[in-house]
Structure formats: structure tokens, C-alpha cells
Amino acid sequence: MSAPGRGLPAVGWPLHGGQPGPLLARFGLDETTPVLDVSANLNPLGPPAWLHEWLNSRLAEPGALARYPDPDYREAREAIAAHEGVAPEQVLLTNGGAEAVFLAAALQARERPGAPAAIVEPTFAEYARACAAQGLPAVTLPLTPPDFRLDVEAIAAGLGEARLLWLCRPNNPTATLVPRAEVERLLALTASRGCRLVVDEAFVDFIGDEAEQGENKEALTPLLAAYPHLLLLRSLTKQFTLPGLRLGYLLGAPEAVAAARACQPAWSVNALAAALVAPLLADRDFQAATRAWLAAERPRLRAGLEALGLAVVPSHANFFLVRHPAGREATRNLLPALLRRGVLARHTEGFAGLDGGWLRLALGDASANARLLAALGDALGDMADMADIARPEVRR
């Protein structure tokens, strides 16, 4: 168990991906340099082709922007409920997945003010920020490299007095997946201790094989009925490539959802975004195309990364966590080497337990993945040449 404060942003490093300017400037490059951005984990097939026309038609309606959104977001909640197989009362629409994170922390602070929280790390930085904003002291429960496997016994030993446990599934940045059976063990453990379990499933749409045929055996939504202390957080940003519109939702027992809603500002989600939920979830063709892309490109990129000699954590999401075989400093040097070749990778300076010694690489389309592999091969080749030059000549 680590001390509080881990997982907060590293000084001088961007907190999230998709921010090339600060990193280009940090390494002495022009901030306007165009880059292939593999630092943000978005679906390269999106947004859906029909979205621009849909937005234009909505904006053309008289008074389109002069009306407040429906405060209950009934249509959106019903669409999500049908999609997830839950009741509308179990759905809270949120302004992106990040608001869902902060609402879960606010709910906890309201019910258990000052009670400790535990965060399974390395993981998304917003859990620590949300706890800090609500005055909840946080401890971290580490996942150990190289496989970053969650150990339920270790969680049980380290949970202590925590009354809130954060789990990211698939985990950001490791792309590892805690199997549903292990989540059920965590649910039994946390229930026995009066501890709420919050599972952030922002990348659940990219699990892949586990969800493609028939019933999704890894789905956690069926567990909501048996475990009222479980909250699931979801995002529509990643699958549909909509980070600018901000759409997410929270799932839980009706009582917990109602209590979380009481912590949410009125009209938190704008009317255009809320109206978009139903047509997005109805677009089965786009979802099928996404599954096909994932099935083709994820194994291809993994094979390419391993062929270059990188250590690669097996992925259950739309990104990979990789490491230079020479270790932390070589991996840190790979970041600017890629930038100089027009590729922006995600640094890991702010992730507890990674400390810059790994890079996160988003899965792109075939063209982007080929460009990424070419840049990596060139950078790794130059780094090997420099190491040979620096190595003292051995004399007989």
C-alpha cells in the first residue's frame, strides 16, 4: 500500500493525452509541428459519418439553442437503459466520463465524509483528483509489473479502513482486464467491509473477443441487481470519438443513482449531446465496424511492437503499454525520439508505479499503425547506434 498523494500529476508534464504543444515545447520543437497523435485513445473510425449532417439539421431547427435540456434526460436515459439491460432509474447521464468520476466521489463524501478511499494503480489520474476535491484521503494499491495483474488477496490486505475502492476496467494505462469472476470476489470483499466499489469502464467497448459472440460473459451490468454498492462508469467519448461533445453515464442501484444525481449541477449535459445518445447507441453498423477494426489491427500492432523488441503488456483495450528492453531511461528517451519523427506517444510520468518508464500507444487504423511502427523502428535503430558509439572499445 502506498502513501496518499501518489497518482497526482507530475510537475511540468501534461496530465492527459492529446496535448502535443507542451511536449513539443519541452523538447525544443515547434509547438505547431503536425504529429500523429497516439497519446489519446480514440476510435479512428469515428465520429460516425452521419454525425455532421445530424448536428447541422438540429442546429437548423427554430430555437434549437434557445431551449433548456430536459432536466431528466428521459430519452437519453431510456436509450442507455435499453442498451445496457437495466431500468432507466439505474442510469445517470453525465457530462463525459470525467463528471461521472467526480459525482461518484461527491456521493461518497456526502455519505461518508472524510472516509478513506483506495485506488488501484497505476491508473487514470482523475480518481485521485476527485478524491482530493471532496476531501477524501486516498491510499494506493499497486499493480505490479510486468503483467500488472490484480491480486484480490493483496487488495484485501491493503484496503484497511477504506470505504471506497476505485477500479479501472480495462485499466488505463495498462490495458489489462480484471476478469468478471475476480470482480465478483472484490464485490463480496467490499460488501463485507461496507466499502463501495466504483468500476470505471470507459474502455469497455474495446474489450473485443470477450464481447463479440452472444452473451458478453465479462459484462458487469448483471451484477448491479445483487450488489447495490457497485457503481459502473461509462463513456461514449472513446468508441464514437466525441471528446469535444462530452457524453458519459453512471449505472447503479436506483437509490445510489438518485443520490448521485442530487450532487450533479442542473442541466449538466447540453441538449445537443443528450439528444445524440439514442442515435449513437442505435448505430449497430458503426459498432460492428469498430469490432472488425479491433479484431484486425490489435493483434497486428502487438506483433509489430514485439518484433521491434519492445516489452508489450497484452491489451484488452484500444491501446498498448510498452517498454524499451533497456529499461526506464531508454523508454524515456524514446518519447522525444518519436516526437522528432512526428509521433506523439503518451508519457507515463504521472502514473504511480510507472514513473516515465513505459509509453502508452493508441491503436489506430492500418495506415497510422504502420507509420507508428516505422517511426519506432527508426528511433530504436538510432538509439542502438548511439549506444554502440558510446560503448568503449574492448581492447585485447
N, C-alpha and C positions, 0 to 999 in steps of 0.2 A: 504494500500500500504506500502510495506516495503522498507527500505533504500537499496541503492546499496551495493553489496558485499555478500548478502545472497546467499546460494546455492553453494558457493565455498567450496573446500574440507576442512573437519575438520582435524586439525593438528594431525598427527600420525595415522590416520585411512586410510586404502586403499580407493582410490577414486571409484573403481568399484568392482564388484563381481568377483568370480573366482580366488581369491588371498589368499589361505589358509595360506601360510607361515607367513606373517606379523601378522595375528591374532593369530595363534598358538603361535608365539613367545611372543606376547603381554600378553598372559595369562599363560606363563610359560610352554608351551607344546612343544614337539619336532616338529620342523618345517617340518620334513619328515613324520609325522603321516598321514596315509591314512584317508581320510574323504569322506563322502557322501556330495557332493557339491550341496547345494540347494540355493547358492548365485548367480548363473548365470542362466539366463532364456533361456535355450536352449531346443530344441526339443529332448527328449530322444530316439526317433526313428531314428535319423539321426547320421551321414550323410547317404544318400541313399546307399543301398548295392552295387550298380554298380559303385560307385564313384572311389574306389581304382583301379579297372581294367581300368576305363576310363583314370585316371591320368597316369597309367603305359603305356597304349597304346600311349598316347600323348607324353610322355617323350621318348618313343622308336622311334618316328619319327625322321628322319635325320634333324639335325639343329633345333630341337624343341625349344631350348632355345637360339638360335643364331639369332632369328628374333625379330624385334621390333613389338609390338602390332599394329594393325590397329588404327591410331590416331583418327578415327571417331567412332570406335567400332560399325560399322554399323550393323553387325549380331546381336550383343547383344541388341542394341537399338531397332531393329526391333522386336526381340522376346519379349522384355518388352512392346513395344507399342501394339503388338497384344494381349498380356496377359491383359493389362490394358484398352484396347479400346481407345487408344489415337494415335496421329501421332508420328512417330519417332522424329520429330523436337521438341516434347514436353518432350523428355527423355534425361537425362544426366547420364551416367554410372559413379559411384563413387567408390572409394577405401573404401568400407564399409559405413554404415550409418553415422559414425562419420565425414567422409570427406564431406558428403552432408550437415551436420550441419555447418561445418566451411565455406563451399562455400556459403551457404545462408547468413552467417554473412559477408563474404567478399563482396558479391554482394551488401548488404545493405550499407556497409561502402563506397563502390565505388560510389553509387548513392546518399547516404545521409550521408556524413562523419560527425561523431560526434553526429548524431541524437540519442536520447534515444531509448532503446529497453525495452520491458516489457516481463517478464517471468511468466507464471502461475505455481506456486509452491505449494507443493514440487514436484520436477521433476528431470529429467536427468541433471547431473552437466555440461555436455558439452555445453549447451546453454550459460551459464554464462561464461565459459572459452572461447568460440568462440567470444562472445561479447568483453571480456577483450582483447583478441588478436587483435581485429580490432579497439580498441579504442572507442567502443560504450558503453556509460554509461547505466546500466541496473537497472530497478526497478522490484520488485516482486509483483505479485498479488496473494494473498494466497487463497488456497482451505482450507476450514475449516473442521476439523474432527468433528464427526466420519465418515460422509459419503463422504466428500471431493467432494461435488457437485459443479460444476461450475455455478456461478451466473452471467449471462450476464450483468445485471444491475450494479453489483459491478465492473465488468471489465470495463464497460463504464465509471463509476465514477473514476476509478483508472488509466485509460490509459493515461490521461494527454497529454503530448506532444510526447509520444512515436510514432515512425514511423515504428516499427517492433514489432510484437506480436508473441511469441513462445507458441505453444500448443502441448502437447504430447497426442496422442490418439491411443489406450488406454494409460493411463498415467502410467509412470514408476516413482515412485514405488507403486502407489495406485491401479493400475489395473482398474480404473474407466474409463468409456467411455462417452464422450460428444456426445449426440445424433446428428445425421446429421442436424436435424431441428435447434438445438442450434448453430451448426457451421454456418449454413446459416445466422442466426441472427448476429453472430460475423462478418461474411463476409460483411454484409450490414453496420454494425457499422464501421468496419475498412476502408471500401471503402469511406465512408463519411468523414473520417479524413485523408485520404491519407496515410494509415498505411498498410504495407504488413503483411499478416498472413502466418506464416510458421507452418504447421502441421506435426509433426514427427509421422509417423505411422509404426515404427519399429516392433510393435507387432500386427499389424492389421490382420495378418494371423491367430491369435488365438482368434479373437472375438467369433467365434463359431456359436451359433444358428442363429444369425442375418444374417449370410452369407451362410448358408448351402442349403437353398431351393430356386432355381430360382434366380431371380434378387437380388443382395445384396443391400437392401434398405439403408444400412449405408455407402455405398461406396461414397467417396468424389470426385473420378475422374470425374464424370459427371459435377461437379461444375466448373472445370477448364475453360470450354468454356465461362462461364458467368462472371468469376471473375479472371481477369488477374493478380491481386495482390496476388493470392493464390499460394503457393508452397507446394507440398507434398514430404516428405522424406520417403524413404523405405529402408528396409534391407533384404537381402537374408540370412544373418547370422543366424537369430533366427530359422526360420522354417526348414532350411536344415542343421543346426548345423555345420556351417563353419566359426567360428570366426577366424581361422588361415588363411583363404584364402582372407577375406575382400571383400565383394561384397555388393553394395547398389546402389541406384539411386535416382535421383531428378526428379520430374514431375512439369511442369508449362506451362505457355504460351510460345510459341516459342521464343519470344523476351527475356523473362526472362531467359530461359534455355540457349540461346546463350550468354547472358551477364554473367551468372554463369560460363559457360564453359571458358570464357575469363579469369576468376580468377583461373582456375584449371591448375596445372602443366601438361606439356605434358606427355603422357603415364602413367597417374596416376594409372591405373589398369593394372596389369600384364596380359600377353597373355593367360596363363592357366585359370585364373579366368574369363576373358572376354569370352573365348570360352565355359566355363561351363554354362553360363547363359541360353542359349537356351535349352540344355537337362534338366536342373533343372526345368525350367518352363513347360516343356513338360511331366514331370513325374506326371501324374494325379493319379497314384496308390499311390505314396508316400503322396501326398496331401490328398487323401481320407483316408488313414490310419491315418494321423495326426488328421483329423477331428473326426474320430471314437475314437481315444485315448482321445482326449479332451472331447468329449461328455460323455465318461465313467468315466474318472479319476477326472475331475474338480469338479463335484458335490460330488463325493465320498470323496475327500480330504477335501472339505469345511465342509461336515458333520462331518468328523473325528476331524477337528480342533475345531469346535463349541462344539462337545461332550466333549472335554477336558476343556471347559470353557473359551477358548480364544475369544477375540473380533476379528471378521473377517470382513474385508471390502469385499462386494460382488465383484467378479472378472469377468472382460471381457477379460482376458489375460491368460497367462500360468504361473501365479504366484499369491500369496496372500499376502496381508499386514495384519499382526496380531499384537495383543497387549495383554499383560497379564492383567487380570481384576484388579490387584492391582496397575496398573499404570506404570509410566516411569521407575522407578528404578528396579522394579521386571522384566520388559521386558529387561532392560539392563543386568540384572543378568542371564537371560535365555540364552543369547548369549554364554558366556563361559560354561554354564552348558551343552548346546548342543555340543559344541566343545569337551568337555571331554567325550562325548558319541559318538564321531566320526561323527558329523554332522556339516557342515559349513553353517550357515544361513547368510543372507545379513544384516549387520548392517545399521542403518539409521542415523548415527551421522552427516553426511554431508548434509542431506536433510533438507532444510529450513522448519520449522514448525513441523518436526518430532523429531529432536534432540536426536536420540537414543531411543525414547520412543515407537518405533514399530520395528518389524522384517519383512523382506520380505522373502518369502519361495517359491522357484520354484516348479512347478508341474513336477513330474517325472513319471516313469512308475509305475505299480501297486506295484512292489517289493520295489522300492525306497520310494514310498509314505507310505507304511506300516512301513518301517524302520524309516522314519521321525516321524510318529505318535507314534511309540513305544518309540523313544528317547524323544520326547516331554512329553509323559505321565510319563516316568521315572523321567525326570528332574523336571516337575511340582510337582510330588509326593514328591520328596526330598525337594523341596523348601517349600512345605506346611508343611512337618515335621519339617524343621528348624524353620519356623515361629511359630509353636506350642511350640517348645522348648524355643524360645526366648521370648514368651509371658509370662508375670509374672503370677504366680498362683493367682487366686482370692480366698481370704480367707473370710470366713463367720464371 
